Amino acid sequence: MSQVEDAGLEVTDARQGEEVQSFGDVGAFVWYLLAVSWSIPEFDLQTFDAALRRLHARRRVEPLRVRQKRLRVVAHSG
C-alpha cells in the first residue's frame, strides 16, 4: 500500500483474495497465457512444450483449474 500512498493517493479499501479459473483444455490455457503475457513473463511454447503435453495427458477428463492470488485496492486523491 505504501506505493499507492507514496503516489499521493489515499487507500480507502484493500482486500486480498483468491480466484479460480477453469480451462476446458490445455489449448485454452495456452491461449490465456499468451494473451496475458504478464502472468508468466518467461512463458513460451518451446520451453514449456513437454510440461504442457504432460498436463494435457492428465487433464482429459476434468477441467484445468488454476488458483491465482488477487489484490483489490480502492484509492482516491486526497
N, C-alpha and C positions, 0 to 999 in steps of 0.2 A: 504494500500500500504506500510505502514511502515514496516510490517513484511517481505515483499519481499525485500525492500531496506536494512533492517537490516541484511538480509541473504547475502548481498553483490551483489545484482542484481540491474540493472538499469531498471526501468519501462519505456517502450517506448510507450505503449498504454494501456489504461484501459477503459472499457465500461461496463455499466450496461444495462440490458435489461430484457425482459420477454419472456418466452417460453410457448406455449400452447401445451399440449399433449392431444390427444384424445384416449379413450379406448372404444372399441366396447361393452364391458360388464364389470361387476364388477369383474368377474373372471380374466380377463386380467389385471385389475388394481391391484388386489391382487398379481398376479404373479410378476408384476413390483415391488411392494413394498417389496416383499420377495427377489427379485433379487438385488435390490439396497437398502440394509438394512440401509445404512447411511441416506437415505432420511427421514425416520421416525424411529429412533432407537428403540423406545418403541413399535413398531407395532408387534402385534401377533394376530392370528385369534380368539382366545378365547376372548380376551379383546374387540376386535372390531366387534365381530360377529353380534350383534344387529344393530349397525350402518351400517354395510355393507349390511345387509338384507334390511334395510330401503332404502338405496341408490339404491339397486337393484330394489326394487319395484317402485321407482320414475324414473329410467333411462331405462325403457324397450324400449322406442321409439327412443330416441336420444342418441348419444354417450356421455360418461362421459368426460368432458373437465377439465383439471387441469392446472392451471396457476402456473408457478414457476419463481422466480427471478433468474437471472443468472449474473455472473460477468466474464468478459473475461479480462485476464491480459497477456500482451506480455512483457517479460523481458529478459534481457541477462546479462551475466557477463561483467563487465567493463574492 
